[in-house]
Amino acid sequence: MITIKEKGIQDYTSTWKEMISFTENRSKDTEDELWTLEHNSVFTQGLTGKPEHLLKETEIEVIQSDRGGQITYHGPGQLIVYCLIDIKRLGIGVKQMVSIIEKSIIDLLSDYSIASHKINGAPGVYVDGSKIAALGLKVKRGKTYHGLSLNIDMDLAPYRLINPCGYKDLNVTQMSNLTDNKLDLVSIKKQLTNHLSNYVSRT
């Protein structure tokens, strides 16, 4: 059973601290949770993030996070799903959890007739080589936190200030550029968390 919590628009640091607290205080019987939200405009660096991937000085805050991966951007119009999952209880490893997240995003995009794919060695989801979704997880005592970001209808300009996820000249795209369908964030949240819940329940 997974509990889904809608958090609205949230400050990055306070949500990050809340994830850590949840993970450290959960018991072996605590239900897994998916948190859906948007962040205020922010760059986040992963644990191994290299400062040279921030290409220009910016007024946008840069936060050193404890997730995996390099630098990425979050802002309004991008869906965040944080995955607070006890993978040890499920009997899966972090690679399988990453695969579940990627497959869920690919299924969601397929619901909107957007063909997407993975790239070996480069976590995330891509459309014709352009990145549409990023992911980064932290595992502590067999439990994950952090999760995924999916670009829906946002200002992509800040991505030009970075090498997204550490890749030079990587193009970034979003759902609104790829479909004529009206995009409803509430519906997308429900569809994506359904895909995630279904994959997790089948493990």
Backbone bond lengths (Angstrom), bond angles and torsions (degrees), N, CA, C in turn:
res aa  C-N    CA-C-N  psi(-1)  N-CA   C-N-CA  omega(-1)  CA-C   N-CA-C  phi
1 M - - - 1.470 - - 1.528 109.85 -
2 I 1.324 116.51 132.85 1.462 121.46 178.65 1.525 108.75 -120.41
3 T 1.313 116.11 130.54 1.457 121.83 174.98 1.520 108.72 -90.97
4 I 1.333 116.82 131.54 1.464 121.41 179.91 1.525 108.54 -108.34
5 K 1.329 115.39 125.85 1.458 120.82 -178.03 1.520 110.28 -120.98
6 E 1.327 115.97 125.14 1.463 122.73 176.98 1.526 108.47 -90.16
7 K 1.333 116.23 122.33 1.466 120.96 -173.42 1.528 114.11 -108.41
8 G 1.340 117.97 -8.80 1.462 119.27 -179.98 1.520 112.18 74.29
9 I 1.328 117.43 -148.38 1.471 122.12 177.89 1.526 108.24 -92.98
10 Q 1.332 115.58 125.32 1.457 120.55 -171.50 1.527 111.85 -130.24
11 D 1.317 115.51 147.16 1.460 123.01 167.84 1.528 108.58 -66.00
12 Y 1.344 116.46 140.47 1.464 119.57 -175.04 1.528 111.93 -65.99
13 T 1.319 116.82 -50.67 1.463 119.97 -171.97 1.519 112.44 -62.79
14 S 1.324 117.57 -42.34 1.468 119.52 -178.66 1.522 110.89 -66.49
15 T 1.340 117.48 -36.63 1.467 120.33 178.14 1.524 110.87 -68.72
16 W 1.323 115.86 -40.04 1.463 121.52 177.26 1.529 110.29 -58.93
17 K 1.319 116.89 -46.83 1.472 120.96 178.70 1.537 110.83 -62.61
18 E 1.327 115.99 -37.32 1.466 120.23 179.35 1.526 110.61 -65.83
19 M 1.345 117.11 -38.70 1.465 120.76 177.24 1.523 111.27 -63.34
20 I 1.328 116.03 -43.56 1.461 120.18 179.81 1.531 110.03 -62.05
21 S 1.329 116.29 -44.77 1.465 120.76 -179.87 1.521 111.21 -61.58
22 F 1.341 116.24 -44.71 1.468 120.27 178.65 1.522 110.21 -59.33
23 T 1.329 116.16 -45.98 1.470 121.23 -175.61 1.522 111.22 -66.98
24 E 1.333 116.99 -41.06 1.467 120.08 -177.71 1.525 112.42 -72.53
25 N 1.326 116.74 -26.42 1.462 120.01 -174.31 1.525 114.60 -102.40
26 R 1.344 116.32 -4.04 1.455 117.20 -178.69 1.532 109.81 -74.77
27 S 1.324 115.70 152.94 1.460 121.48 177.73 1.529 108.99 -103.57
28 K 1.345 115.10 179.40 1.465 118.86 -179.87 1.524 111.73 -65.87
29 D 1.331 117.32 -15.39 1.468 121.30 -177.89 1.533 113.08 -103.55
30 T 1.329 117.11 -3.27 1.468 120.15 -177.93 1.522 110.65 -65.03
31 E 1.332 116.33 131.26 1.463 119.89 178.31 1.525 110.24 -65.69
32 D 1.332 115.54 145.06 1.457 120.62 172.93 1.522 109.66 -67.05
33 E 1.337 115.58 154.95 1.463 120.25 -179.70 1.527 110.77 -135.40
34 L 1.326 115.29 147.22 1.463 123.73 168.24 1.527 107.27 -116.08
35 W 1.320 116.53 125.90 1.464 121.23 178.00 1.523 108.81 -106.70
36 T 1.325 117.09 123.93 1.462 121.29 176.91 1.523 108.99 -106.60
37 L 1.335 115.80 135.16 1.458 120.08 -175.69 1.520 110.59 -166.81
38 E 1.317 115.05 175.27 1.460 123.19 167.38 1.527 106.98 -122.90
39 H 1.326 115.81 152.47 1.458 119.60 176.43 1.523 110.69 -107.35
40 N 1.325 115.07 150.12 1.461 119.84 164.97 1.531 107.81 -63.15
41 S 1.322 116.56 158.60 1.458 122.74 -174.54 1.530 111.80 -56.15
42 V 1.354 116.39 122.65 1.465 121.16 -176.64 1.527 110.08 -161.98
43 F 1.338 116.25 145.29 1.464 121.51 167.01 1.516 107.82 -98.81
44 T 1.339 117.14 140.31 1.461 120.13 174.45 1.530 109.18 -126.05
45 Q 1.330 114.85 137.72 1.451 122.30 176.61 1.524 109.08 -102.41
46 G 1.334 116.87 137.78 1.449 121.12 174.76 1.518 111.42 -77.31
47 L 1.324 115.75 176.81 1.465 121.57 -176.62 1.517 112.79 -56.65
48 T 1.326 116.88 -38.55 1.467 120.75 -178.91 1.526 111.03 -101.88
49 G 1.334 116.37 16.41 1.460 120.78 -176.21 1.521 112.66 -59.89
50 K 1.329 116.09 133.73 1.465 121.74 -179.52 1.527 109.30 -99.28
51 P 1.342 117.23 131.23 1.469 120.37 -175.31 1.522 113.88 -61.15
52 E 1.347 117.50 -24.50 1.471 119.02 -178.48 1.525 113.06 -69.16
53 H 1.337 117.55 -11.31 1.466 119.16 177.81 1.526 112.47 -79.95
54 L 1.327 117.18 -8.74 1.466 121.33 166.79 1.518 106.18 -90.14
55 L 1.329 117.28 109.89 1.455 121.88 -166.75 1.520 113.68 -84.11
56 K 1.325 117.63 -25.84 1.461 120.81 -175.80 1.524 109.83 -141.13
57 E 1.320 115.59 153.20 1.459 119.99 171.59 1.532 108.78 -63.17
58 T 1.311 116.09 143.24 1.458 119.55 -175.54 1.519 110.16 -147.52
59 E 1.320 114.96 152.75 1.459 119.32 174.98 1.525 111.89 -81.20
60 I 1.334 116.04 -11.04 1.464 120.13 177.67 1.525 108.61 -72.41
61 E 1.327 116.41 131.34 1.459 120.71 -178.28 1.533 111.17 -62.56
62 V 1.326 116.27 140.31 1.459 122.95 175.34 1.528 107.67 -113.01
63 I 1.339 117.06 120.98 1.465 121.74 -176.04 1.524 109.66 -115.11
64 Q 1.323 115.78 129.54 1.470 121.45 173.99 1.517 108.59 -80.46
65 S 1.313 116.34 111.19 1.463 121.89 -175.61 1.525 110.19 -99.86
66 D 1.330 116.75 176.21 1.467 120.61 178.09 1.525 112.10 -109.58
67 R 1.327 117.17 16.56 1.468 119.99 176.39 1.528 109.20 -83.39
68 G 1.329 115.42 172.72 1.448 120.28 172.65 1.518 110.93 -77.95
69 G 1.331 115.91 167.45 1.460 121.11 173.72 1.519 114.02 92.77
70 Q 1.338 114.11 -178.62 1.454 122.39 -177.05 1.536 109.75 -100.78
71 I 1.327 115.81 -155.52 1.462 120.78 -174.70 1.526 111.22 -76.01
72 T 1.321 115.88 143.27 1.454 121.55 172.68 1.523 109.18 -146.49
73 Y 1.321 114.75 173.81 1.466 121.17 -177.66 1.516 109.77 -119.09
74 H 1.339 115.49 142.52 1.458 121.70 171.15 1.517 108.69 -127.14
75 G 1.334 115.47 144.09 1.454 119.50 177.74 1.523 110.47 -166.91
76 P 1.329 116.92 169.58 1.473 120.89 178.46 1.528 111.26 -55.70
77 G 1.328 115.45 142.30 1.465 120.57 -177.26 1.518 112.74 92.41
78 Q 1.326 115.81 -0.40 1.464 122.20 175.37 1.526 107.67 -114.23
79 L 1.319 116.71 130.03 1.461 121.13 179.22 1.524 109.97 -86.24
80 I 1.322 115.44 126.56 1.461 122.40 172.72 1.524 108.04 -105.61
81 V 1.328 116.36 133.53 1.461 120.92 169.89 1.521 107.27 -125.68
82 Y 1.320 116.23 112.17 1.455 121.06 176.46 1.519 109.09 -90.43
83 C 1.344 114.71 132.58 1.467 121.84 -170.53 1.523 109.20 -110.75
84 L 1.319 115.42 99.28 1.465 121.91 -179.27 1.523 107.69 -98.67
85 I 1.330 114.10 86.11 1.459 121.68 -166.75 1.528 110.08 -123.58
86 D 1.331 116.22 134.03 1.461 121.91 175.19 1.531 107.56 -87.30
87 I 1.345 115.59 89.01 1.468 118.93 -175.98 1.533 111.22 -73.38
88 K 1.322 116.93 -25.25 1.466 119.31 176.37 1.520 109.82 -64.87
89 R 1.332 117.19 -42.22 1.461 121.82 177.74 1.528 111.25 -64.43
90 L 1.336 115.43 -35.05 1.469 120.10 179.01 1.520 112.07 -75.77
91 G 1.322 116.41 -19.22 1.459 120.26 -178.85 1.513 113.62 78.85
92 I 1.331 116.30 29.19 1.467 120.37 179.03 1.529 109.11 -123.44
93 G 1.338 115.82 162.72 1.453 122.01 177.15 1.514 111.08 -99.69
94 V 1.318 115.17 176.67 1.458 119.62 -176.72 1.532 111.23 -66.77
95 K 1.333 117.79 -33.00 1.469 119.87 179.18 1.529 110.81 -63.42
96 Q 1.321 116.59 -39.77 1.472 119.63 177.96 1.524 110.53 -68.37
97 M 1.338 117.46 -36.26 1.455 120.15 177.39 1.529 110.75 -65.11
98 V 1.327 116.85 -41.25 1.471 120.50 175.74 1.521 110.18 -60.35
99 S 1.332 116.54 -43.20 1.468 120.73 179.18 1.525 111.58 -62.51
100 I 1.335 117.30 -39.88 1.469 121.44 177.42 1.526 110.23 -60.67
101 I 1.325 116.71 -44.76 1.469 120.64 179.66 1.523 110.40 -62.58
102 E 1.331 116.50 -46.51 1.464 119.53 -178.90 1.529 111.75 -63.12
103 K 1.327 117.49 -44.38 1.468 120.65 179.67 1.532 111.15 -63.54
104 S 1.326 116.76 -36.60 1.470 120.15 179.14 1.519 111.08 -64.31
105 I 1.328 116.72 -41.67 1.466 120.57 178.54 1.527 110.45 -66.58
106 I 1.325 116.48 -43.13 1.472 120.41 178.95 1.528 110.42 -60.73
107 D 1.329 117.24 -41.51 1.477 121.13 177.71 1.529 110.82 -63.98
108 L 1.326 116.89 -42.72 1.464 121.46 179.11 1.520 110.25 -60.61
109 L 1.318 117.00 -46.31 1.463 120.27 -179.96 1.525 111.05 -64.69
110 S 1.333 116.21 -36.16 1.462 120.20 176.87 1.524 111.23 -62.35
111 D 1.339 117.58 -32.68 1.464 121.42 176.35 1.529 111.03 -59.28
112 Y 1.333 116.03 -25.00 1.469 121.70 -179.85 1.534 111.66 -106.43
113 S 1.331 115.69 19.02 1.468 122.99 178.84 1.526 112.59 58.60
114 I 1.336 115.79 33.88 1.458 121.71 174.99 1.525 107.56 -107.63
115 A 1.338 116.32 114.90 1.469 120.89 179.52 1.524 108.90 -81.57
116 S 1.328 115.95 125.15 1.462 120.73 -177.34 1.518 109.79 -131.95
117 H 1.323 116.01 170.52 1.463 119.94 -174.70 1.520 110.40 -154.94
118 K 1.338 115.06 167.11 1.451 122.52 173.55 1.527 108.83 -99.38
119 I 1.315 116.18 162.80 1.460 122.45 173.34 1.522 107.39 -125.52
120 N 1.329 116.60 125.20 1.464 120.47 -178.41 1.520 110.86 -56.64
121 G 1.334 115.59 130.39 1.458 120.69 176.77 1.507 114.86 80.57
122 A 1.332 117.26 -0.35 1.469 121.08 -179.29 1.527 108.27 -131.62
123 P 1.331 117.65 86.39 1.462 120.58 -176.36 1.529 112.43 -54.32
124 G 1.320 114.79 146.69 1.459 120.90 -177.65 1.511 110.29 126.23
125 V 1.330 116.00 -174.12 1.466 122.12 -179.60 1.521 108.40 -128.72
126 Y 1.334 115.03 141.37 1.460 121.68 -171.50 1.527 110.45 -130.08
127 V 1.328 115.57 152.81 1.456 122.64 172.81 1.520 106.91 -124.47
128 D 1.333 116.50 113.31 1.469 121.34 -176.20 1.528 111.68 50.05
129 G 1.329 116.41 41.19 1.453 121.53 177.17 1.517 115.61 83.97
130 S 1.334 117.41 -7.70 1.472 121.57 177.37 1.521 109.38 -94.23
131 K 1.317 116.99 136.37 1.466 120.21 -175.16 1.517 110.99 -80.20
132 I 1.329 116.23 129.63 1.464 121.49 179.03 1.532 111.13 -115.49
133 A 1.326 117.14 -19.87 1.466 120.39 -179.24 1.519 109.76 -145.34
134 A 1.324 115.07 136.34 1.466 121.66 177.82 1.519 109.06 -113.97
135 L 1.326 115.92 156.67 1.457 118.47 174.31 1.521 110.19 -146.93
136 G 1.315 113.97 150.25 1.452 121.71 177.25 1.511 108.00 -158.73
137 L 1.315 116.49 131.69 1.457 121.57 -177.35 1.525 110.69 -122.34
138 K 1.295 115.28 155.95 1.459 123.80 167.85 1.519 106.31 -122.89
139 V 1.330 117.05 134.82 1.461 121.39 177.94 1.520 108.75 -115.77
140 K 1.316 115.93 125.94 1.460 121.80 178.26 1.525 108.06 -131.52
141 R 1.333 115.31 118.64 1.472 121.64 -179.16 1.536 111.82 51.07
142 G 1.320 115.21 43.06 1.460 120.17 175.61 1.507 115.32 78.33
143 K 1.340 116.38 13.18 1.470 120.42 -179.06 1.517 109.14 -125.69
144 T 1.338 116.44 135.16 1.462 120.84 -178.27 1.528 111.39 -94.66
145 Y 1.332 114.10 150.89 1.463 120.89 162.58 1.525 107.79 -144.55
146 H 1.324 117.81 -177.93 1.473 124.03 -160.17 1.535 107.23 65.74
147 G 1.332 118.50 -163.36 1.458 117.84 -175.35 1.511 112.39 169.19
148 L 1.337 116.72 -123.89 1.464 121.26 -171.70 1.523 111.59 -127.70
149 S 1.328 114.18 157.06 1.468 121.45 169.57 1.516 108.15 -129.92
150 L 1.321 116.41 132.29 1.464 123.37 -179.29 1.519 108.85 -121.82
151 N 1.334 115.91 122.42 1.456 120.84 -178.77 1.531 109.62 -78.19
152 I 1.316 115.85 120.09 1.469 120.51 -176.67 1.525 110.93 -109.85
153 D 1.316 117.80 -65.78 1.469 121.14 -179.96 1.524 106.97 -152.97
154 M 1.334 116.24 87.61 1.456 121.48 -169.82 1.533 110.05 -138.91
155 D 1.314 115.44 173.48 1.458 121.65 172.78 1.528 107.80 -82.51
156 L 1.328 116.86 113.42 1.459 121.17 -177.34 1.527 112.81 -86.88
157 A 1.331 117.86 -5.62 1.467 121.11 -174.79 1.531 113.54 -54.37
158 P 1.352 120.27 -40.93 1.467 118.76 -178.98 1.528 114.35 -58.87
159 Y 1.334 117.83 -23.59 1.463 119.32 178.05 1.523 112.04 -63.18
160 R 1.344 116.76 -22.61 1.462 119.51 178.83 1.527 112.22 -72.73
161 L 1.323 116.92 -9.44 1.461 121.14 178.88 1.525 112.65 -90.44
162 I 1.337 117.02 -3.50 1.462 121.46 -176.06 1.528 110.97 -136.50
163 N 1.344 115.35 164.83 1.461 121.23 161.85 1.521 106.02 -90.14
164 P 1.328 118.38 99.74 1.476 119.91 -171.97 1.524 112.03 -55.58
165 C 1.323 115.23 123.94 1.456 122.32 179.63 1.533 112.20 57.42
166 G 1.341 115.13 22.91 1.452 121.03 176.13 1.514 114.99 87.24
167 Y 1.335 118.28 9.59 1.456 121.45 -177.52 1.530 110.68 -107.46
168 K 1.326 115.64 117.06 1.461 120.98 -179.69 1.523 110.06 -65.41
169 D 1.322 115.78 135.95 1.477 123.59 175.62 1.532 113.13 62.84
170 L 1.311 117.40 20.74 1.466 119.63 175.87 1.525 109.49 -74.05
171 N 1.320 115.82 123.58 1.457 120.04 177.66 1.534 109.42 -78.91
172 V 1.329 114.80 145.88 1.463 121.42 179.63 1.527 108.43 -120.29
173 T 1.305 116.46 139.66 1.463 120.45 -179.37 1.531 109.56 -131.25
174 Q 1.342 115.62 -177.76 1.466 120.63 -179.08 1.522 109.45 -152.58
175 M 1.337 115.50 162.57 1.460 120.07 -175.05 1.524 112.57 -59.87
176 S 1.326 117.68 -37.86 1.471 120.29 -176.44 1.528 112.19 -64.18
177 N 1.337 117.26 -21.61 1.471 120.71 177.84 1.522 112.35 -85.72
178 L 1.331 116.69 -6.49 1.462 120.11 -168.74 1.519 114.08 -121.31
179 T 1.320 116.92 -3.19 1.464 119.58 -178.93 1.521 109.71 -145.97
180 D 1.313 115.00 148.54 1.466 119.95 174.03 1.526 110.94 -89.95
181 N 1.324 116.15 -4.79 1.469 119.92 179.26 1.521 110.43 -64.72
182 K 1.313 116.65 144.07 1.459 120.09 172.42 1.528 107.87 -69.34
183 L 1.313 115.78 129.15 1.457 120.58 -176.09 1.523 110.09 -99.95
184 D 1.311 115.26 118.39 1.463 121.59 179.24 1.525 107.95 -110.13
185 L 1.331 116.27 115.40 1.456 121.11 -174.35 1.523 111.91 -59.47
186 V 1.317 117.36 -38.97 1.466 120.58 -179.56 1.533 110.31 -60.91
187 S 1.346 115.99 -44.11 1.470 120.22 179.65 1.522 111.32 -65.51
188 I 1.334 116.54 -41.72 1.471 120.30 -179.09 1.523 110.18 -64.09
189 K 1.325 117.21 -42.54 1.473 120.54 177.34 1.519 110.61 -57.03
190 K 1.326 115.81 -46.50 1.466 120.18 -177.92 1.525 111.18 -64.29
191 Q 1.332 116.10 -44.43 1.461 119.81 -178.81 1.528 111.25 -64.45
192 L 1.324 116.93 -45.22 1.461 119.59 -176.55 1.529 111.53 -68.25
193 T 1.319 117.59 -42.33 1.466 119.01 178.50 1.529 111.37 -67.64
194 N 1.328 117.27 -29.66 1.476 119.98 174.20 1.522 110.61 -64.19
195 H 1.350 116.00 -45.86 1.467 119.58 178.55 1.529 110.36 -60.48
196 L 1.326 116.82 -45.66 1.465 120.50 179.90 1.532 111.16 -61.38
197 S 1.334 115.78 -47.92 1.473 119.97 -178.99 1.522 111.43 -60.07
198 N 1.331 116.39 -41.13 1.468 120.18 -178.28 1.531 111.30 -65.49
199 Y 1.346 116.63 -43.03 1.475 118.69 178.88 1.528 110.50 -65.27
200 V 1.318 117.38 -43.16 1.466 119.79 -179.17 1.529 110.35 -63.42
201 S 1.327 117.36 -41.18 1.471 120.46 -177.72 1.515 112.09 -68.28
202 R 1.336 116.46 -21.55 1.469 119.56 -179.98 1.528 113.69 -89.16
203 T 1.342 117.69 -4.82 1.464 120.28 -179.09 1.519 110.83 -73.55
